[in-house]
Amino acid sequence: MERIVVESFTMDHTKVQAPFVRRCGTVNTPKGDVITKFDLRFTQPNGDTMPTGAVHALEHLLAGYIREELNNVIDISPMGCRTGFYLILACEITEEEVTKALINALSKVIESDQVPAANPIQCGNYKDLSLFGAQEYARQVLTQLNEKYPVL
């Protein structure tokens, strides 16, 4: 039986310093398309875990805002460990481009006055959304990314 390697399990979570943007995978499809996956880490693994309401609201907000910043977005999804998000794109793109887009998207999160699709028709758990929490984590991550990457 072939051994399956899950990329995120190969990273030493005790040695990384969040927040960061990390290209964590590329797939070349049989038709020649490039699918690129990024780890958008917001909080320190095994340290600060975002509450579900904040993660859920960030998911809703970033779903639109990251698409305003980047073309070819397939998906942005929260990590089960609640320390960040996976971003999947149908293109070749650099960590720097994704970081700049994330910084711009987080600025929009901070300025938001509501969470999109916060209703029972468009969301399967609409009562568990925290705009306040999303904005607090967006501020924290934005400040740290701007310190880490001052030239972007």
C-alpha positions as CSV (number, residue, x, y, z in Angstrom):
1,M,0.0,0.0,0.0
2,E,1.3,3.5,-0.9
3,R,2.1,5.7,2.0
4,I,0.2,8.9,1.9
5,V,2.0,12.1,3.1
6,V,-0.2,14.9,4.4
7,E,2.0,18.0,4.0
8,S,0.7,19.9,7.1
9,F,1.7,16.9,9.2
10,T,5.3,17.2,8.0
11,M,5.7,20.8,9.3
12,D,7.1,21.1,12.9
13,H,4.4,23.2,14.5
14,T,6.7,24.0,17.5
15,K,9.3,25.8,15.4
16,V,7.2,28.2,13.3
17,Q,6.5,31.8,14.3
18,A,3.0,33.1,13.5
19,P,1.6,35.0,11.8
20,F,3.0,33.9,8.4
21,V,2.0,33.1,4.8
22,R,3.5,29.9,3.5
23,R,3.2,28.2,0.2
24,C,2.5,24.6,1.2
25,G,1.6,22.9,-2.0
26,T,1.4,22.9,-5.7
27,V,-0.4,20.5,-8.0
28,N,0.0,20.4,-11.8
29,T,-3.2,19.1,-13.3
30,P,-3.2,16.7,-16.3
31,K,-4.5,19.6,-18.4
32,G,-1.6,21.8,-17.4
33,D,-3.3,24.0,-14.8
34,V,-1.5,24.9,-11.6
35,I,-3.3,24.7,-8.2
36,T,-1.4,26.4,-5.4
37,K,-2.2,26.1,-1.7
38,F,-1.1,28.5,1.0
39,D,-1.1,28.3,4.8
40,L,-2.3,31.6,6.2
41,R,-1.3,31.2,9.8
42,F,-2.9,33.8,12.1
43,T,-2.0,32.5,15.6
44,Q,0.8,30.5,17.1
45,P,0.2,26.7,16.8
46,N,-0.5,25.1,20.2
47,G,-0.7,28.6,21.7
48,D,-3.4,31.0,20.9
49,T,-6.5,29.4,19.3
50,M,-9.1,31.6,17.8
51,P,-12.6,31.0,19.1
52,T,-15.1,29.5,16.6
53,G,-17.2,32.7,16.3
54,A,-14.1,34.7,15.3
55,V,-12.9,32.1,12.8
56,H,-16.3,31.7,11.3
57,A,-16.8,35.4,10.8
58,L,-13.3,35.7,9.3
59,E,-14.2,32.9,7.0
60,H,-17.3,34.8,5.8
61,L,-15.5,38.1,5.5
62,L,-12.3,36.8,3.8
63,A,-14.4,34.7,1.3
64,G,-15.3,38.0,-0.4
65,Y,-12.3,40.3,0.5
66,I,-9.6,37.9,-0.6
67,R,-11.4,37.5,-4.0
68,E,-11.4,41.2,-4.4
69,E,-7.6,41.1,-4.0
70,L,-6.7,38.0,-5.9
71,N,-8.0,36.3,-9.1
72,N,-8.5,32.6,-9.4
73,V,-9.4,31.8,-5.8
74,I,-10.8,28.4,-5.5
75,D,-11.4,28.4,-1.7
76,I,-10.3,29.9,1.6
77,S,-11.1,27.6,4.5
78,P,-10.4,27.6,8.2
79,M,-8.0,25.1,9.7
80,G,-9.5,22.6,12.1
81,C,-7.0,23.7,14.7
82,R,-8.4,27.3,14.5
83,T,-5.0,28.9,14.0
84,G,-5.4,30.0,10.5
85,F,-6.8,29.4,7.0
86,Y,-5.9,27.5,3.8
87,L,-6.1,29.5,0.6
88,I,-6.3,27.5,-2.7
89,L,-5.8,29.3,-6.0
90,A,-5.9,28.1,-9.6
91,C,-2.6,29.9,-10.6
92,E,1.1,30.3,-9.9
93,I,1.6,33.0,-7.4
94,T,4.2,34.1,-4.8
95,E,4.0,34.3,-1.1
96,E,4.7,38.0,-1.3
97,E,1.7,38.5,-3.6
98,V,-0.6,36.5,-1.3
99,T,0.8,38.3,1.8
100,K,0.0,41.7,0.3
101,A,-3.5,40.6,-0.7
102,L,-4.1,39.2,2.9
103,I,-2.9,42.5,4.4
104,N,-5.4,44.4,2.2
105,A,-8.2,41.9,3.0
106,L,-7.6,42.2,6.7
107,S,-7.8,46.0,6.5
108,K,-11.2,45.5,4.9
109,V,-12.3,43.2,7.7
110,I,-11.4,45.8,10.3
111,E,-13.6,48.4,8.4
112,S,-16.6,46.0,8.0
113,D,-19.8,46.8,9.7
114,Q,-21.4,43.4,9.3
115,V,-20.6,39.8,8.5
116,P,-21.9,38.7,5.1
117,A,-24.4,35.8,4.8
118,A,-25.1,35.9,8.6
119,N,-28.6,34.3,8.2
120,P,-30.1,30.9,8.3
121,I,-30.6,30.7,4.6
122,Q,-27.0,31.3,3.6
123,C,-25.1,29.8,6.6
124,G,-25.4,26.5,8.4
125,N,-24.4,28.0,11.8
126,Y,-25.3,31.7,11.5
127,K,-25.6,32.2,15.3
128,D,-21.9,31.4,15.8
129,L,-20.4,34.5,14.2
130,S,-18.4,37.3,16.0
131,L,-17.6,40.4,14.0
132,F,-15.9,41.8,17.0
133,G,-13.7,38.7,17.4
134,A,-12.9,38.7,13.7
135,Q,-11.8,42.3,13.8
136,E,-9.7,41.8,16.9
137,Y,-7.8,39.0,15.2
138,A,-7.6,40.9,12.0
139,R,-6.0,43.9,13.8
140,Q,-3.6,41.6,15.6
141,V,-2.5,39.8,12.5
142,L,-2.3,42.9,10.4
143,T,-0.1,44.7,12.9
144,Q,2.3,41.7,13.1
145,L,2.4,41.2,9.3
146,N,3.1,44.9,8.8
147,E,6.0,44.6,11.3
148,K,7.3,41.5,9.7
149,Y,6.9,42.7,6.1
150,P,7.2,46.5,6.2
151,V,8.0,47.0,2.5
152,L,4.8,45.3,1.1
